[in-house]
Structures are given as structure tokens and as C-alpha cells.
Amino acid sequence: MNKNLSNAARLQLRLSRAVCYIILTLISVMCLISFYVLIINSTRSHPDILRGFSFLPGKSFFYNLKSLMANANLPVVRAIFNSLFVSGCTALVTTYFSALTAFAIHAYNFRFKRAAFAFILMIMMVPSQVTALGFVRLMGTFNLIDTFIPLIVPSVACPIVFFFMKQYMEASLPIAIVEAARMDGSSEFRTFNFIVLPIMKPAIAVQGIFSFVTAWNNYFVPSLILKSTENKTVPLLVAQLRNADFLKFDMGQVYMLITIAIVPIIIVYLLLSKYIIRGIAIGSVKE
């Protein structure tokens, strides 16, 4: 009887795994199909793309790349450098100061601690579009329009990253470690930089990736701040190319530019991918 029950349970487990694998495979195909279409179309000419989708690559990859680089109105290399600079600085500033804020809430006891934590979480409910008009007017008052400062400095305050860092500290940073460092004479700032940050490395890597990708794909705020061609980022160039005159519109260049734009993101993912699963798994549970 027990053997029959064990076999039934084993069969149910195998069926459950099979269903999970099928669903995961379908989701993976749905996620990867858009990348496949993008790469295939980047190898096809504009007339071929207008004829419809093809599973086979075309022969216009180098033509699209050459025509894109030769376009005097599209400083692609400059735009990629601008996006790398803004996204890298944003990821660095966001993760460091969010971890610093989370450490203050986690390790110190002070009056209105709960109120401060609740206030930061309430800010998550406010969409950035609501404050965009006032933000642009404020940057105009400071003469910071068409500079990268309005795109980088506000990322110091990122409630979502702060909340993740706080949850990660609850699971992986015992207060005893901080107290032991204090007893050894370590200053608070040194304790954070040389003891807390190494422990937080997986969480910082995960949030660094998310912050980098968010800043890289950001179109709304840069479109309001950046005006000159030499300061434009990659999303602004894609929009500019997409809105070009119909007679000069080239879908091959559009797909080629988008293909080039995702290469830095893939490189960042490959470099930090080993921290993603571990960081999310630890940060999502609490001891």
C-alpha cells in the first residue's frame, strides 16, 4: 500500500515538474522571440523588413551598420558613451546611498525611526511623471538644463532600492557584527564601507543591474532635460530616428541602433549574473 502511495506521489511529482518545465519553456520562448526578431531585422534591408517577418537573416547587416554610422544627424558612439556615463553613475549613486540609508534605519535606534521608514515607503507611491513639470522648472532655475546632473543626482533618493536593501539587511546583516566593529574602534563610516558593503555585495549587484537598465532605457526625463545633439542618450536617438521623414526613414537603421543599444546591457548582465539569483533569494526572505 505504502509502495503504491509512494509511486503515485512520485508520478504526481513528475507531472508537476513536466508542467512547470513546459510553462517555463513557453515563457522563455516568449521572452527570447523579441530578441530574435530584433537581431534578424537588423540584418535585413528596409524593403525586406516592410515585406514581413522572416526567420532567416538577411544580407544587409554591414550595410545597415555602415549607413547608421555614416548618418551625420545620429552621433551613435557619442550617444552610447552618454548613456554609459549616465547609467553607470546612476547605478553607483543609487546603490551606495540606498544601502547607506537602509543601514541607518537598520542599525540605529532614534526617535521617529518608524515614521522615517514609512515616509520613504510612501514616496514609492508617487509616480515620477507627477513631479516632472516642477522638476524641469527647478532645473531651469539652477541652469542645469542640457546637463547630466539632473539625470544622476536625484537617483540618490530611490525608495524601491532602499526597501530591497533594508530587507536584505534584515536577512543577512546581524547587528552583532556592527557592535563588534564598534568595540574594535571602527568608526561608523568605516564600518559601513569595509564591513557592511562587502556583505551587501549580492544585493548591490542585483540593484546595480536594475538601476543601470532603468537609466539606460529612460526616455521621459532625458527628453525633457537634454536639448543638444551631443548630449543625447541612446533612447533619444532611437526616437529621433523613428520620427525621421518618411522618405528618409530606414527600418534597418532603427533595428541596428536598437541592437547596438542592448549590447552594453547584455555585457552588464553577464558580468553580474552570478549575483542575481543569490541576491534576490536572500533579500526576499527574513530570518
N, C-alpha and C positions, 0 to 999 in steps of 0.2 A: 504493500500500500504506500509506504513511505517512498519506495523507489519510484512508483507511478507518479506520486505528487512531485518528486524531485524532477522527473523527466518533464512533467507538464510545466513546472516553473522554469526549467531550462529552455523549453520551447518558447514560452512566453517572452523570456528574456531575449532570445534570438530574434523573435518577431519584432520586439520593441526596438532592438538595435537596428534591424533592417529598415524599419520605418524611419528612424532617426537619420540613418545614412542617406536614404532616398531624399528626405526633405533637405538635408544639408547640401547634398549634391545639386538639387534644383536651385537652392538659394545661391550656391557658389556660381552656377552657370549664369543665373540672372545677373549676378554682380559682375562677372567677367565678360559678359556679352557686349556691354557698352564699351569696354576697353578694346575688345576685338574689332568692333565696328570702327572705333576711332583710329586704330592702327591701320586697318585695311584702307579706310578712306584717305588716310594721309599718303598712301602710295598711289592714289588714283587722281586723274585729272578732273577739272571742273565739269566738262561734258559727261565723263563717265559717271561721276557722282550723281548728276541730275538724272541719269537713266535708271537709277535704282541701286539697291544694295547688291553686293557681290561677296561671296565667301572667299574668293581668290584675290590676292593682292594685285595691284596694278604695276605699271612700269614708270610712274611719274614721281617716285619718291624724291629723287635728287632734283628733278625739275621744280617740284613744289618747294623744296628746301632752298634752292638757289633763288627762285623768284621771291620767296619770303625775305631772305637776307638782302636781296637787291632792292627791296622796297624802301625808298628814302623816307617815306612817311611813317615807317614802323621800325624804330630802334629796338630790335628784339633783344640783342645782347645787353643793351643798357637797361631794358625793362626787366630782364631776368636778374641782373645784378641788383636793381632796386628792390625787386620782390624778395630776393635772398637776404638783403640787408634788413628790410623791414620785418620780414617773418622771423629771421634769426634773433634780432634784438627783441622782438615781441615775445617770442618763446622764452628767452633768457630772463627778461624782466618779469613776465607773468609768473613763471615757476618759482623764481627766487623770492619775490615779495609775497606771493601767496603762501609759500612754505613758511616764511618769516612771520606772517600774520597768524597762520594756523599754530605755529609754535607758541606765540604769545598767548593765544586763547587756551592752548592745551597745557602749557607748563606753569602758568601764573594764575594765582587767585587774587582777584581785585574786585572792587565794587562795580556793579553794572556789567559783570562779565557775561552773564546770560543775555542781557539786553543788547550788548555789542554783537554777540553771536547771532541773535535773532535779527538785528538790524542788517547785518551783512547778508543774511539769507533772504531778507525781504527785497534787497536790491536785485536779486536774481529774477524777480518777477517783473522788473521794469525793462521793456524792450528798448534797444539802443535807438530805434527809429523815433521814439517819442522825444528824446533829448537831442536829436541830430541838429535841428534848426538852431537851438540855443548854443550848442557846442560849436557850430560853424561860426556863429556871430562872435562868440568868445575868442575863438582862434583868430578871427579877423581883427579884433581889438588888440590882441597881442602881436599882430603882424606875423603870424605863423602859417598863413595860407600858402600853399605850394611848398611846404616843407614836410619832412618825415616825422618831426617831433609830435604832431597831433595823432599820428598813427601808432607811435611807440609808447609814449609816456602814459597815456590813460590806461594801458594794459597793466599798470601796476595794481590797479583795483580790479580783480577778476573773481567775483564771488563763487562761480562754479568751480574753478581750480582750487580756491581756498577750501571749499567744502570737501572736495576729494582729499586734499592734503590733511585736513583735520580728521577725516575718517581713517585715513591711513595711519596717522599718528596714534589714534585710539587703539589700533590693532597691533602696531609694531614698535612703538616707542614708549617703554616704561619710564615713568617719572624717576625711578630709582637711578637710571643712567644719568639723568640730568643732575640729580642731587649728588651722585658720586663725583661727577666732574666739578661741581661747586666745591665739594670738600677737598679736592685736589688743587684748588686755587685757580681753576679755569674761569675766565670771565664769561659773561653770558653770550657775548658776541662770538667769542672763540668757540664756546661750546656748540653754538648753532652751526658755525661754518665747518668745524672739523669733526664733530661727533654726530650731530643731527642730520646734516645733509648727506653724509655717506650712507646712513641708514635709510634715508628717503630716496636713494638713487632710483629704484624701480618706479616709484610714483612720479618723480621728477621727469624721468624718461618718457613715461606714458603721457603726462600732461604737456610735456615739451612737444611731443609729436602732434597732439591735438591742437595746441596753440599755434604751432608752425603751419599746419594745414589750414586752420581757420584764417590766419593772417594772410596766407598765400592766396586763398580763394576770395578774400574780402574785396568786394567791388563797391558797396554802398558808400562807406566813409571815404575811401580814396577818391571816388568820383566827385565828392563834394570839396575835398581839400586840395588835391593835386590839379594843377592847371597846365603847366608847361609840358611839352612833349618829352624832354629829357628826364623828367621826374616820374613819368607814368609807370605803373606796375603792369604785370602781365595781364590781369583781368581787364584793365582799361584798354590795353592794345587789342585784346580779343574782341571787346565790344566795339572799338573803333573800326576794326577790320570787318566786323559783321554789319556795321552800319554804312559801309562804303557805298559809292554809287553803283547802281545795278549793273551798268555796263563794265565797271571795273571789278565787280565782285567775283572773288575766286574762292570757291569752297575748298579747293585743295590747299590753299594757303591757310585757311581757317583751321582745318583739321591738323595741318602740320604744326601750326603755332600751339594748338591745344596739346598735341603730342609732346612737343618740346617742354611745355609748361608742367606736365605731370612728371617729367624725369627727375627733377630735384626731390619731389615728394616721395617717389619710389626709393630713391637713394637714402633718404632720411629714415623711411620705414625699415629698409634692410639693415641699416646700421643699428637701429634701436629696437628691432622687433623682438629680440630675446627678453626685453624687459616688459613687453606689453602684457602678456598673459599673467606673468607673476605679479606685476604691479596692480592690475585690475583685480586679480583674485584676492590679494592680501587687503587691498583697500576696500573691498566690498563686504568684508566680514569684520566682526568685532569680537574680541575675546570675552 
